[in-house]
Amino acid sequence: MKVFFCIKNAARVIENLLSKSTPYSGVSLYFRELPGFNTHKTRVLKRTMSEKHNTSADSMEKNKNTYPYEDAEKMGLEQSEKSFSEWSDYWESVRQDKQPNVLKDMHEPGYDWKANVNGGNHSTVDTKESKSSSKNDEASRWVFAMRHGERVDLTYGSWVPYCFDENGTYTRKDLNMPEKLTERVGGAESYARDSPLTRVGALQAALVGEGLRAAGVRLRHVYASAALRSVATAHHMLKGLQADPSVKIRVEPGIFEYKKWYAAKGLAPFMTPQELHNAGYNVDLNYKPYVNLGLNTDETVEEYYQRNEFVIHSAVRDTKEEGGNIIFVGHAATLEVTATALHRLEKKEEFPPYEISDTLLLVPYCAIAALREGPWRLVAPPCPPFASTSSGRFNWKILQDIVAPSQEK
């Protein structure tokens, strides 16, 4: 009884403290199931971020606009409320022991990452084609396809009105935002339609580079979609890889995503290679793109695929003599487009028209797909994927049904 009484009183004290300390109120989730706490259930997750703090009018006036970020308290409100709701669902599933293990069945049984750190056959599609090529794996090239990292606009929603003043000067209003943004054509409006990465997005990209470095994989040819988020992802991935500065990013508009998705709000002018260089990105100023993409013209899904396929095929062929691994850093669809394009490379058979699949919904930020030469085939990436509370863990095997539905699993 004494223990019960102490816990009950402790729960009351915690709730009272948390009700006055909004930044730490999420901690109350841990105490929801304590004995005696059911009568004092927290209402923290039912509150909105716009709820007024229990502060006197005098102190409010005294501290008004003390810091630049204080005028942006409603920025990211909807996204934060959604996150709070998702956390509530998550903890309820944990409480009921229903939360799945994200590490289960993500890779083939017994796959040993340490044993495969320095190369070897990573293919898990058990076909004659893959077996016959295993002896050439040590010398064969890798081609990787990677989605960009976490982007500012999808994290905060409408962010530009809070972070740019009437003179176009940028001020960071959240620690997960870029420290600075350089000048570009179109200024704030262009950033609104061509989003930068968050700081977390930069870290995600660097982790992929770190994983490739740990696996002994080096890159020689780096192609990035002309979207700022893709160029930035390639840049931070190369930093994580600790690549030589001579390995520069080739900005390729041809692997930008389907233009029709931007019909409603329109596309911003892409940052020029010189603007990107001025912003600190290690881009190749001498690179001539395979495709000059018109931003104000329409395209069909097949045309979208054809321009991507043209770039991927051309890059693979043009770098064959020089050798070296390739990576295409683009968008969610870049993974399946690259896998499909290389599956069709050098084959004369008729293929059905390309269709965008629903796998896009299963490709998280900085997901990576891997293909191996001799002939080109989809294989397990040489480094593990990663997951965070805001990003799922990518299962590369979902691409198999798109690339070769008839192959044995």
Secondary structure, DSSP 8 states (H G I E B T S, - for coil): -HHHHHHHHHHHHHHHHHHT-GGGGGGGGGGTTSTT-GGG---GGGS-TTS--S--HHHHHHHTTSSGGGGGTTTTHHHHHHHHHHHHHHHHHHHTT----TTTTSS-TT--TGGGTT--------SHHHHHHGGGTTTS-EEEEEE---BHHHHHSS-HHHHB-TT--B---STTS-S-----TTHHHHHHHS--B-HHHHHHHHHHHHHHHHTT---SEEEE-SSHHHHHHHHHHHHHHT--TTS-EEE-GGG---GGGGTTT-------HHHHHHTT--B-TT---S----TTS---HHHHHHHHHHHHHHHHHHTTTT---EEEEE-HHHHHHHHHHHHHTT--S--------GGGGG--TT-EEEEETTTTEEE--SS----BTTB----GGGGHHHH-TTS--
